[in-house]
C-alpha cells in the first residue's frame, strides 16, 4: 500500500472512530434463523418467521391473519416452545385454537382491556424472556387507535427482541411498525367458499327463484386467502438466509392458501368453556 493510500485510510479511520469500529474490516452478514409458520406456501414465500425480529401481519377482517397466527402458534407449541399471546380485545378462542393444533399448556394467554395494557404486557414479556414466540393481537382494535401508538414503541420492541430467540408477531388492520418490522405480510381474502345444506339441495329449482349467497340455506366451508410479502430484511444466498443492511421490497411475492370453517365448541375441551373467549372468526 502506498504512503498516500495509507495516509488516506488513517484519516478515514480517525474520522469514523467514534461511530464505526474498524470500518475497513470485512464483517460477514449474520445468518437469520427462521422457523416455519405452519403453512407451506407462506414458508416458501418468506423462508419462515425470523427469530429475534418483529414480524408484522396486517389485513382487513376475515383476511386470514388470525389463521396464520394460529398456525404459527401451533407450530411452535407443538415443538415444546412456550409462547405468549397478548390479546388486546379479548377475542381469542382457545377452543378453535386447540382444534387447530395449538398446545394450550404451552401458551400464555394475556387478556387485556385496551391497547395501553397490551403494549405494557408485551414490553414485560419481551424483557422477561424465555418465550419462543410473543404475539400481539391488535386485529380487533380500531385502526385509528393503533395509529396513535408512538413509533418509538415499535423501535423499543425491535431493539429489545434483537439477539434473542424470540419471534415477535404483531397483528393489525393496517401496517404501523414501518421499518421496525423485519418481515411484513399483507393478508387478503380472495374468495369465500359456500356449500348448500341438504334441505336446499333436495328442493327443486324454481324459475325466477333467487338463492342469496348468505341465506340460511348456505354454509361457510372456508376461504381462499392471499398473503403478499411487502417487506423483508432477509434474502436468500444459496441455501441460507442472510440479513440485509437495508430494506428489501418484494412487491410481486405472494402465497395462496385455504382456511376451513371451524366449529365454535368441541366436547374434548369442555373445561375451557368458562374462559369465555372471543369468537375466533378472523
Residue frames relative to the residue before (quaternion, step in Angstrom):
aa qw qx qy qz dx dy dz
X 1.0000 0.0000 0.0000 0.0000 0.00 0.00 0.00
X 0.4548 -0.6984 0.4848 0.2653 3.57 -0.85 0.98
X 0.6379 -0.5427 0.3837 0.3889 3.54 -1.24 0.43
X 0.6283 0.5358 -0.3405 0.4496 3.59 1.08 -0.71
X 0.6671 0.4910 -0.3002 0.4731 3.58 0.97 -0.86
X 0.6386 0.5267 -0.3233 0.4586 3.58 1.04 -0.80
X 0.6537 0.5087 -0.3111 0.4660 3.56 1.01 -0.82
X 0.6470 0.5150 -0.3130 0.4672 3.58 1.03 -0.80
X 0.6470 0.5123 -0.3217 0.4642 3.56 1.00 -0.80
X 0.6479 0.5157 -0.3172 0.4622 3.57 0.97 -0.83
X 0.6382 0.5315 -0.3235 0.4534 3.57 1.07 -0.77
X 0.6613 0.4982 -0.3015 0.4728 3.59 0.97 -0.86
X 0.6556 0.5113 -0.3147 0.4579 3.60 0.92 -0.86
X 0.6504 0.5126 -0.3155 0.4633 3.58 1.02 -0.79
X 0.6668 0.5099 -0.3039 0.4506 3.59 1.01 -0.83
X 0.7609 0.3658 -0.1866 0.5025 3.58 1.07 -0.76
X 0.3659 0.7769 -0.4644 0.2166 3.59 1.25 0.03
X 0.6718 0.5110 -0.3094 0.4380 3.57 0.98 -0.78
X 0.7755 0.3751 -0.1779 0.4757 3.58 0.97 -0.88
X 0.8055 0.1506 -0.0460 0.5713 3.60 0.97 -0.85
X 0.2604 -0.7597 0.5782 0.1438 3.56 -0.79 1.04
X 0.8454 -0.0301 -0.0260 0.5327 3.58 -0.84 1.04
X 0.0282 -0.8580 0.5126 0.0162 3.63 0.54 1.09
X 0.7091 0.4582 -0.2699 0.4631 3.61 1.13 -0.46
X 0.5367 0.5989 -0.4221 0.4184 3.58 1.23 0.12
X 0.4393 -0.6991 0.5037 0.2540 3.56 -0.96 0.92
X 0.0659 -0.7806 0.6214 0.0152 3.55 -0.89 0.99
X 0.3947 -0.7345 0.5055 0.2218 3.52 -0.64 1.14
X 0.5265 -0.6269 0.4706 0.3291 3.55 -1.10 0.71
X 0.4683 -0.6957 0.4588 0.2936 3.58 -0.82 0.93
X 0.4655 -0.6517 0.5232 0.2914 3.51 -1.13 0.73
X 0.2954 -0.7485 0.5727 0.1565 3.55 -1.10 0.76
X 0.2557 -0.7623 0.5771 0.1431 3.56 -0.71 1.08
X 0.0495 -0.8039 0.5926 -0.0101 3.55 -0.78 1.02
X 0.2086 -0.7466 0.6173 0.1343 3.54 -1.30 0.43
X 0.5643 -0.6209 0.4118 0.3557 3.61 -1.04 0.61
X 0.4198 -0.6974 0.5283 0.2416 3.54 -1.15 0.71
X 0.5645 -0.6319 0.3711 0.3798 3.57 1.25 -0.11
X 0.6867 0.3622 -0.2677 0.5707 3.59 1.31 -0.02
X 0.4614 -0.7434 0.4073 0.2618 3.57 -0.41 1.27
X 0.6831 0.4956 -0.3084 0.4389 3.61 0.84 -0.92
X 0.6522 0.4950 -0.3141 0.4806 3.60 1.03 -0.72
X 0.6422 0.5154 -0.3242 0.4658 3.59 1.00 -0.76
X 0.6359 0.5168 -0.3270 0.4707 3.59 1.04 -0.72
X 0.6646 0.5117 -0.2966 0.4566 3.57 1.01 -0.82
X 0.8139 0.3073 -0.1282 0.4761 3.58 0.73 -1.06
X 0.4373 -0.6683 0.4861 0.3547 3.57 1.12 -0.57
X 0.6641 -0.4714 0.3021 0.4955 3.58 1.28 0.00
X 0.5750 -0.5692 0.4549 0.3721 3.56 -1.33 0.09
X 0.3670 -0.7665 0.4789 0.2201 3.64 -0.63 1.04
X 0.4014 -0.6891 0.5505 0.2470 3.54 -1.05 0.80
X 0.8023 0.2759 -0.2090 0.4863 3.55 -1.18 0.54
X 0.6716 0.4509 -0.2783 0.5179 3.57 1.22 0.48
X 0.4402 -0.6521 0.5487 0.2826 3.50 -1.38 0.26
X 0.1052 -0.7780 0.6186 0.0305 3.56 -0.81 1.05
X 0.1549 -0.8001 0.5774 0.0498 3.56 -0.80 1.07
X 0.0556 -0.7739 0.6308 -0.0094 3.56 -0.84 1.07
X 0.0876 0.8184 -0.5598 0.0959 3.58 -0.55 1.11
X 0.2478 0.7452 -0.5918 0.1820 3.52 -1.26 0.52
X 0.6233 -0.5479 0.3954 0.3937 3.59 -1.22 0.28
X 0.6807 -0.4438 0.3490 0.4668 3.63 -1.22 0.09
X 0.8186 0.2015 -0.1980 0.5002 3.56 -1.18 0.73
X 0.4503 0.6951 -0.4502 0.3338 3.60 1.12 0.59
X 0.5815 -0.6075 0.3706 0.3942 3.62 1.23 -0.06
X 0.4104 0.7309 -0.4713 0.2743 3.60 1.22 0.09
X 0.6710 0.4781 -0.3054 0.4775 3.60 0.99 -0.79
X 0.5994 0.5524 -0.3590 0.4546 3.59 1.08 -0.63
X 0.6516 0.4978 -0.3111 0.4805 3.57 1.02 -0.80
X 0.6506 0.5089 -0.3228 0.4620 3.59 0.96 -0.80
X 0.6597 0.5003 -0.3137 0.4648 3.60 0.89 -0.89
X 0.6277 0.5288 -0.3339 0.4635 3.58 1.04 -0.73
X 0.6605 0.4943 -0.3051 0.4757 3.59 0.98 -0.82
X 0.6442 0.5072 -0.3219 0.4734 3.59 1.00 -0.77
X 0.6355 0.5203 -0.3296 0.4656 3.58 1.02 -0.76
X 0.6422 0.5306 -0.3194 0.4517 3.57 1.02 -0.82
X 0.7219 0.4448 -0.2535 0.4655 3.59 0.90 -0.93
X 0.6811 0.4725 -0.3096 0.4659 3.62 0.88 -0.81
X 0.6202 0.5306 -0.3449 0.4636 3.60 1.12 -0.58
X 0.6660 0.4615 -0.2889 0.5098 3.57 1.25 -0.45
X 0.5381 -0.6661 0.3660 0.3646 3.59 1.30 0.46
X 0.4455 0.6461 -0.4913 0.3778 3.58 1.09 0.68
X 0.3928 -0.6972 0.5486 0.2419 3.55 -1.09 0.76
X 0.0806 -0.8058 0.5866 -0.0039 3.57 -0.78 1.08
X 0.2203 -0.7584 0.5999 0.1283 3.54 -1.29 0.40
X 0.1239 -0.7694 0.6242 0.0546 3.54 -1.05 0.86
X 0.1560 -0.7679 0.6176 0.0679 3.57 -0.65 1.16
X 0.1359 -0.8271 0.5453 0.0042 3.53 -0.28 1.36
X 0.2745 -0.8250 0.4721 0.1455 3.58 -0.10 1.30
X 0.8021 0.2343 -0.1232 0.5353 3.62 1.10 -0.60
X 0.4743 -0.6995 0.4275 0.3209 3.58 1.23 0.43
X 0.3885 0.7446 -0.4505 0.3029 3.57 0.93 0.96
X 0.4803 0.6848 -0.4334 0.3356 3.61 1.25 -0.06
X 0.2106 -0.7637 0.6015 0.1031 3.56 -1.04 0.88
X 0.2715 -0.8042 0.5026 0.1645 3.64 -0.21 1.20
X 0.6004 0.5794 -0.3706 0.4080 3.60 1.10 -0.59
X 0.7092 0.4255 -0.2631 0.4968 3.58 0.80 -0.98
X 0.6029 0.5551 -0.3634 0.4430 3.62 1.10 -0.59
X 0.6654 0.4802 -0.3101 0.4801 3.59 0.95 -0.83
X 0.6222 0.5307 -0.3417 0.4631 3.58 1.07 -0.69
X 0.6841 0.4712 -0.2782 0.4823 3.61 1.17 -0.57
X 0.6804 -0.5286 0.2764 0.4256 3.59 1.26 0.09
X 0.4705 0.6649 -0.4580 0.3562 3.61 1.21 0.09
X 0.3026 -0.7315 0.5842 0.1790 3.59 -0.90 0.97
X 0.3017 -0.8135 0.4701 0.1621 3.54 -0.09 1.33
X 0.5925 0.5715 -0.3780 0.4236 3.61 1.12 -0.48
X 0.7097 0.4027 -0.2507 0.5208 3.60 1.23 -0.36
X 0.6436 0.5135 -0.3135 0.4730 3.60 1.25 0.24
X 0.2078 -0.7411 0.6288 0.1107 3.54 -0.95 1.02
X 0.1411 -0.8020 0.5794 0.0348 3.56 -0.58 1.21
X 0.0967 -0.7963 0.5970 0.0105 3.58 -0.48 1.24
X 0.1476 -0.8123 0.5629 0.0391 3.58 -0.43 1.25
X 0.0885 -0.8236 0.5600 -0.0162 3.55 -0.58 1.22
X 0.4552 -0.6902 0.5013 0.2552 3.54 -1.29 0.39
X 0.8091 0.0425 0.0047 0.5861 3.58 1.12 -0.57
X 0.7159 -0.4607 0.3171 0.4180 3.55 -1.34 0.13
X 0.6275 0.5542 -0.3457 0.4238 3.59 0.99 -0.75
X 0.6527 0.4968 -0.3119 0.4795 3.57 0.96 -0.83
X 0.6453 0.5318 -0.3206 0.4449 3.58 0.98 -0.83
X 0.6593 0.5010 -0.3114 0.4662 3.60 0.95 -0.83
X 0.6545 0.5034 -0.3166 0.4668 3.59 0.96 -0.83
X 0.6560 0.5103 -0.3154 0.4580 3.58 0.94 -0.84
X 0.6483 0.5175 -0.3199 0.4578 3.58 0.97 -0.84
X 0.6365 0.5307 -0.3223 0.4575 3.57 0.99 -0.84
X 0.6692 0.4984 -0.3005 0.4621 3.60 0.91 -0.89
X 0.6579 0.5128 -0.3151 0.4527 3.59 0.97 -0.82
X 0.6478 0.5083 -0.3234 0.4662 3.59 0.98 -0.81
X 0.6764 0.4883 -0.2951 0.4658 3.57 0.91 -0.91
X 0.6524 0.5283 -0.3193 0.4397 3.57 1.04 -0.71
X 0.2558 -0.8071 0.4948 0.1957 3.58 1.08 -0.74
X 0.6290 0.5772 -0.3965 0.3376 3.52 -1.37 -0.05
X 0.6324 0.5252 -0.3375 0.4587 3.60 1.25 0.01
X 0.4347 -0.6871 0.5177 0.2664 3.55 -1.02 0.80
X 0.7871 -0.0050 0.0215 0.6164 3.57 1.12 -0.72
X 0.0820 -0.7460 0.6592 0.0469 3.53 -1.13 0.82
X 0.0856 -0.8046 0.5876 0.0075 3.57 -0.69 1.12
X 0.1542 -0.7596 0.6286 0.0639 3.54 -0.95 1.00
X 0.1426 -0.8275 0.5422 0.0302 3.56 -0.39 1.29
X 0.0065 0.7799 -0.6219 0.0699 3.53 -0.44 1.35
X 0.2978 0.8159 -0.4639 0.1744 3.58 1.27 0.26
X 0.7592 0.3393 -0.1880 0.5226 3.59 1.05 -0.76
X 0.5075 0.6178 -0.4320 0.4174 3.58 1.28 0.10
X 0.5394 -0.6309 0.4321 0.3524 3.63 -0.84 0.86
X 0.5631 -0.6422 0.4071 0.3237 3.55 -0.94 0.94
X 0.6453 0.5346 -0.3374 0.4288 3.60 0.98 -0.75
X 0.6136 0.5366 -0.3513 0.4605 3.61 1.16 -0.50
X 0.6866 0.4765 -0.2873 0.4679 3.58 0.90 -0.91
X 0.5786 0.5952 -0.3784 0.4095 3.60 1.11 -0.56
X 0.6870 0.4923 -0.2786 0.4560 3.57 1.11 -0.64
X 0.4393 0.6539 -0.4873 0.3768 3.60 1.24 0.13
X 0.4474 -0.7125 0.4592 0.2851 3.65 -0.59 1.05
X 0.5679 -0.6191 0.4238 0.3384 3.56 -1.06 0.75
X 0.6128 0.5671 -0.3617 0.4148 3.60 1.07 -0.60
X 0.5541 0.5879 -0.3999 0.4329 3.58 1.21 -0.38
X 0.6703 0.4771 -0.2984 0.4838 3.58 0.94 -0.86
X 0.6187 0.5275 -0.3445 0.4695 3.60 1.05 -0.69
X 0.6543 0.5081 -0.3219 0.4584 3.59 0.95 -0.84
X 0.6349 0.5155 -0.3278 0.4731 3.59 0.98 -0.79
X 0.6591 0.5159 -0.3152 0.4473 3.57 0.91 -0.90
X 0.6874 0.4714 -0.2900 0.4702 3.60 0.88 -0.91
X 0.6643 0.5236 -0.3178 0.4284 3.59 0.98 -0.80
X 0.7224 0.4418 -0.2528 0.4681 3.58 1.03 -0.72
X 0.4946 0.6597 -0.4329 0.3644 3.61 1.24 -0.24
X 0.8325 0.1804 -0.1711 0.4950 3.54 -1.20 0.73
X 0.5982 0.4896 -0.3911 0.4995 3.58 1.15 0.66
X 0.5220 -0.6442 0.4465 0.3365 3.62 -1.15 0.37
X 0.4874 0.6930 -0.4136 0.3334 3.60 1.27 0.10
X 0.2536 -0.7189 0.6277 0.1579 3.54 -1.15 0.76
X 0.1340 -0.7900 0.5956 0.0565 3.59 -0.65 1.10
X 0.0419 -0.8040 0.5921 -0.0355 3.57 -0.59 1.20
X 0.0941 -0.7822 0.6153 0.0284 3.57 -0.94 0.96
X 0.1664 -0.7720 0.6088 0.0750 3.57 -0.89 1.03
X 0.0884 0.7965 -0.5879 0.1100 3.57 -0.83 1.03
X 0.5300 -0.5903 0.4891 0.3626 3.53 -1.33 0.09
X 0.7697 0.1519 -0.0862 0.6140 3.57 1.21 -0.57
X 0.5254 -0.6124 0.4826 0.3407 3.55 -1.26 0.41
X 0.0092 -0.8294 0.5567 -0.0462 3.58 -0.68 1.14
X 0.6173 0.5791 -0.3530 0.3987 3.61 1.10 -0.52
X 0.2541 -0.8056 0.5014 0.1873 3.59 1.27 -0.34
X 0.8407 -0.1736 0.1302 0.4961 3.60 -0.97 -0.89
X 0.4959 0.6455 -0.4447 0.3738 3.61 1.21 -0.01
X 0.6566 0.5026 -0.3037 0.4733 3.59 1.19 -0.48
X 0.3719 -0.7298 0.5336 0.2104 3.55 -0.92 0.93
X 0.7791 0.1067 -0.0550 0.6153 3.56 1.19 -0.56
X 0.0444 -0.7910 0.6101 -0.0141 3.57 -0.84 1.04
X 0.0593 -0.7928 0.6065 -0.0100 3.56 -0.80 1.09
X 0.2057 -0.7571 0.6114 0.1037 3.55 -0.96 0.96
X 0.1721 -0.8092 0.5589 0.0558 3.56 -0.63 1.17
X 0.0922 0.7884 -0.6045 0.0675 3.55 -1.15 0.65
X 0.3958 -0.7077 0.5318 0.2441 3.57 -1.07 0.73
X 0.3177 -0.7603 0.5413 0.1671 3.56 -0.83 1.02
X 0.7981 -0.1260 0.1474 0.5704 3.57 0.84 -0.98
X 0.3165 -0.7201 0.5859 0.1951 3.55 -1.11 0.76
X 0.2742 -0.7625 0.5689 0.1405 3.57 -1.00 0.86
X 0.0643 -0.8102 0.5821 -0.0237 3.57 -0.68 1.20
X 0.1154 -0.7686 0.6240 0.0813 3.56 -1.20 0.57
X 0.4431 -0.6852 0.5122 0.2680 3.56 -1.14 0.66
X 0.5076 -0.6275 0.4927 0.3252 3.53 -1.17 0.59
X 0.6685 -0.5054 0.3561 0.4134 3.57 -1.27 0.36
X 0.6380 0.5356 -0.3371 0.4387 3.57 1.01 -0.79
X 0.6692 0.5012 -0.3008 0.4589 3.55 0.98 -0.82
X 0.6621 0.5128 -0.3150 0.4465 3.57 1.00 -0.83
X 0.6748 0.5088 -0.3032 0.4402 3.59 1.06 -0.69
X 0.6017 0.5679 -0.3697 0.4228 3.55 1.19 -0.45
X 0.4618 -0.6834 0.4788 0.3010 3.61 -0.91 0.83
X 0.5001 -0.6458 0.4897 0.3052 3.50 -1.14 0.66
X 0.1914 -0.7850 0.5833 0.0830 3.53 -0.86 1.00
X 0.5340 -0.6282 0.4484 0.3452 3.58 -0.97 0.78
X 0.8187 0.2323 -0.1950 0.4877 3.54 -0.92 0.94
X 0.5367 0.6178 -0.4162 0.3964 3.58 1.25 -0.03
X 0.1886 -0.7884 0.5805 0.0762 3.57 -0.88 0.99
X 0.1550 -0.7732 0.6105 0.0733 3.56 -0.84 1.03
X 0.3064 -0.7650 0.5393 0.1732 3.57 -0.47 1.19
X 0.5572 -0.6411 0.4195 0.3202 3.56 -1.06 0.83
X 0.7533 0.3311 -0.1995 0.5321 3.59 1.15 -0.51
X 0.3406 0.7395 -0.5115 0.2748 3.59 1.12 0.52
X 0.6669 -0.5085 0.3451 0.4214 3.64 -1.20 0.34
X 0.6288 0.5575 -0.3408 0.4215 3.59 1.21 -0.33
X 0.6707 0.4507 -0.2955 0.5097 3.61 1.28 0.12
X 0.1724 -0.7669 0.6125 0.0836 3.53 -1.12 0.78
X 0.4256 -0.6924 0.5239 0.2549 3.55 -1.04 0.82
X 0.2112 -0.7907 0.5662 0.0982 3.57 -0.68 1.12
X 0.7401 -0.2996 0.2353 0.5541 3.59 1.03 -0.73
X 0.3168 -0.7314 0.5657 0.2113 3.54 -1.25 -0.36
X 0.3768 -0.6812 0.5774 0.2463 3.52 -1.29 0.44
X 0.1299 -0.8260 0.5485 -0.0085 3.54 -0.61 1.23
X 0.1977 -0.7632 0.6070 0.1003 3.54 -1.16 0.75
X 0.1126 -0.7749 0.6204 0.0440 3.58 -0.90 0.99
X 0.0984 -0.8030 0.5876 0.0148 3.56 -0.69 1.14
X 0.3253 -0.7431 0.5517 0.1940 3.57 -0.86 0.97
X 0.2230 -0.8078 0.5388 0.0868 3.56 -0.45 1.27
X 0.8132 -0.0217 0.0767 0.5765 3.57 0.91 -0.92
X 0.0641 0.7845 -0.6153 0.0425 3.56 -1.12 0.70
X 0.3264 -0.7472 0.5494 0.1824 3.56 -1.01 0.84
X 0.6728 0.4615 -0.2983 0.4954 3.58 1.24 -0.02
X 0.0364 -0.7729 0.6308 0.0572 3.52 -1.24 0.42
X 0.4872 -0.6831 0.4743 0.2665 3.51 -1.16 0.67
X 0.0205 -0.7611 0.6481 -0.0160 3.54 -0.93 1.02
X 0.8019 -0.0525 -0.0221 0.5947 3.51 -0.23 1.29
X 0.7659 -0.3218 0.2464 0.4991 3.57 -0.66 -1.06
X 0.6744 0.4659 -0.3005 0.4878 3.59 1.18 0.39
X 0.3826 -0.6886 0.5663 0.2426 3.53 -1.33 0.37
X 0.0711 -0.7921 0.6061 0.0123 3.57 -0.85 1.00
X 0.4956 -0.6569 0.4852 0.2957 3.53 -1.22 0.54
X 0.3164 -0.7370 0.5698 0.1792 3.53 -1.02 0.88
X 0.5394 -0.6165 0.4655 0.3349 3.53 -1.21 0.55
X 0.7621 0.3055 -0.1697 0.5451 3.58 1.07 -0.73
X 0.6004 -0.5304 0.4431 0.4024 3.53 -1.29 -0.40
X 0.2153 -0.7791 0.5787 0.1082 3.55 -0.81 0.99
X 0.1790 -0.7909 0.5797 0.0800 3.57 -0.60 1.15
X 0.0227 -0.7842 0.6197 -0.0206 3.53 -0.90 0.97
X 0.1080 -0.8505 0.5135 0.0362 3.56 0.20 1.29
X 0.7100 0.4858 -0.2735 0.4303 3.59 1.13 -0.47
X 0.5831 0.6139 -0.3735 0.3790 3.58 1.21 -0.35
X 0.1519 0.7812 -0.5906 0.1333 3.58 -0.80 0.98
X 0.1591 -0.7629 0.6209 0.0841 3.52 -1.29 0.52
X 0.2171 -0.7668 0.5938 0.1108 3.55 -1.09 0.77
X 0.1129 0.7689 -0.6264 0.0610 3.56 -1.10 0.72
X 0.4133 -0.7081 0.5266 0.2247 3.54 -1.30 0.32
X 0.1890 -0.7453 0.6271 0.1244 3.53 -1.19 0.66
X 0.2883 -0.7583 0.5655 0.1483 3.56 -1.11 0.73
X 0.5082 -0.6310 0.4913 0.3197 3.54 -1.11 0.70
X 0.1798 -0.7927 0.5782 0.0703 3.57 -0.95 0.94
X 0.5216 -0.6157 0.4850 0.3371 3.54 -1.20 0.57
X 0.4886 -0.6896 0.4580 0.2758 3.56 -1.11 0.68
X 0.7804 0.2129 -0.1380 0.5714 3.62 1.20 -0.28
X 0.0750 -0.7833 0.6164 0.0277 3.54 -1.10 0.75
X 0.4584 -0.7098 0.4530 0.2843 3.63 -0.79 0.91
X 0.5976 0.5974 -0.3637 0.3919 3.62 1.15 -0.41
X 0.7687 0.2786 -0.1562 0.5541 3.59 1.17 -0.45
X 0.0845 0.8425 -0.5261 0.0789 3.55 0.88 0.96
X 0.6116 0.5843 -0.3525 0.4003 3.58 1.10 -0.59
X 0.6468 0.5325 -0.3211 0.4415 3.59 1.21 -0.34
X 0.4778 0.7068 -0.4349 0.2881 3.60 1.20 -0.21
X 0.6385 0.5477 -0.3305 0.4278 3.56 1.11 -0.61
X 0.5463 0.6311 -0.4024 0.3759 3.61 1.20 -0.25
X 0.1993 -0.8257 0.5058 0.1503 3.58 1.19 -0.51
X 0.1440 0.8108 -0.5478 0.1477 3.56 0.77 1.04
X 0.6719 -0.5175 0.3594 0.3894 3.53 -1.32 0.19
X 0.7252 -0.4826 0.2943 0.3933 3.55 -1.30 0.14
X 0.2713 -0.7949 0.5084 0.1899 3.59 1.10 -0.48
X 0.4223 0.7311 -0.4435 0.3008 3.58 1.02 0.74
X 0.5477 0.6429 -0.3906 0.3662 3.57 1.21 0.29
